[in-house]
């Protein structure tokens, strides 16, 4: 099956690498043009994970263009609503429409219990992983409405949006909040044939998960844990015998929710979690 989102335009945040790049490429493979944004610089409160760069975003653009699709890029922080709006407005002006929003941008940091989490870490996490999701949707929705043909909004949450883990409480709170946003948007926008769903990945093989800080969080008993040390503990989270999934596994779920194959699915928290929420 090809052309599942043929002729549509998708606005994707956090598109410089990881899941966001994978979503851009997967939707482009199925016929969509892309408006892609990323902050492309370090974000305070997430310094343990190397930041995306302008070169990363340029590589995403090259990959999309290599598929014969158009792409408009911008370096924007999702906490900056005016910047988001300007990027979407320019993208729609150049590409002609907007049908799909994928609010994917997010950070991960942790290691402290909630009572010891700093205000800066809390504010940064909520600002990006929750308020940034709302601002992304808010910036794009007017364009979908003006098109008058309905559309699809996919918000990236996490298994941490459906269950709790220790030492990441601010992340858990933000990702649970995304579910509330998804359900409220779905109720408000359904009359316009705009569907709103969330995806809930488990561990994904991206820089946000595969880094020294996360490995130490999972293996505090080791001074310098390796990927091999990390894998058995990560697998213990799941019913299926894997420690993590690949970005394309999430992208395939996003594609399904963005396509007409899910035309009557809205308000759904879709897990791509290897059975993590069963444990």
BELTA-V175008 format. One record per run of one state. SS is the DSSP state (@ for helix, = for strand, . for the rest). FROM is the first residue (numbers start at 0). TO is the last residue. If there is no record, write none. Layout:
# BELTA-V175008
ss:SS from:FROM to:TO
ss:SS from:FROM to:TO
This chain:
# BELTA-V175008
ss:. from:0 to:7
ss:= from:8 to:12
ss:. from:13 to:16
ss:@ from:17 to:28
ss:. from:29 to:31
ss:= from:32 to:37
ss:. from:38 to:52
ss:@ from:53 to:65
ss:. from:66 to:69
ss:= from:70 to:74
ss:. from:75 to:79
ss:@ from:80 to:94
ss:. from:95 to:98
ss:= from:99 to:102
ss:. from:103 to:112
ss:@ from:113 to:115
ss:. from:116 to:117
ss:@ from:118 to:146
ss:. from:147 to:149
ss:= from:150 to:155
ss:. from:156 to:157
ss:@ from:158 to:160
ss:. from:161 to:167
ss:@ from:168 to:191
ss:. from:192 to:192
ss:= from:193 to:200
ss:. from:201 to:202
ss:= from:203 to:203
ss:. from:204 to:210
ss:@ from:211 to:217
ss:. from:218 to:225
ss:@ from:226 to:234
ss:. from:235 to:243
ss:= from:244 to:244
ss:. from:245 to:245
ss:@ from:246 to:257
ss:. from:258 to:258
ss:@ from:259 to:261
ss:. from:262 to:267
ss:= from:268 to:271
ss:. from:272 to:274
ss:@ from:275 to:277
ss:. from:278 to:278
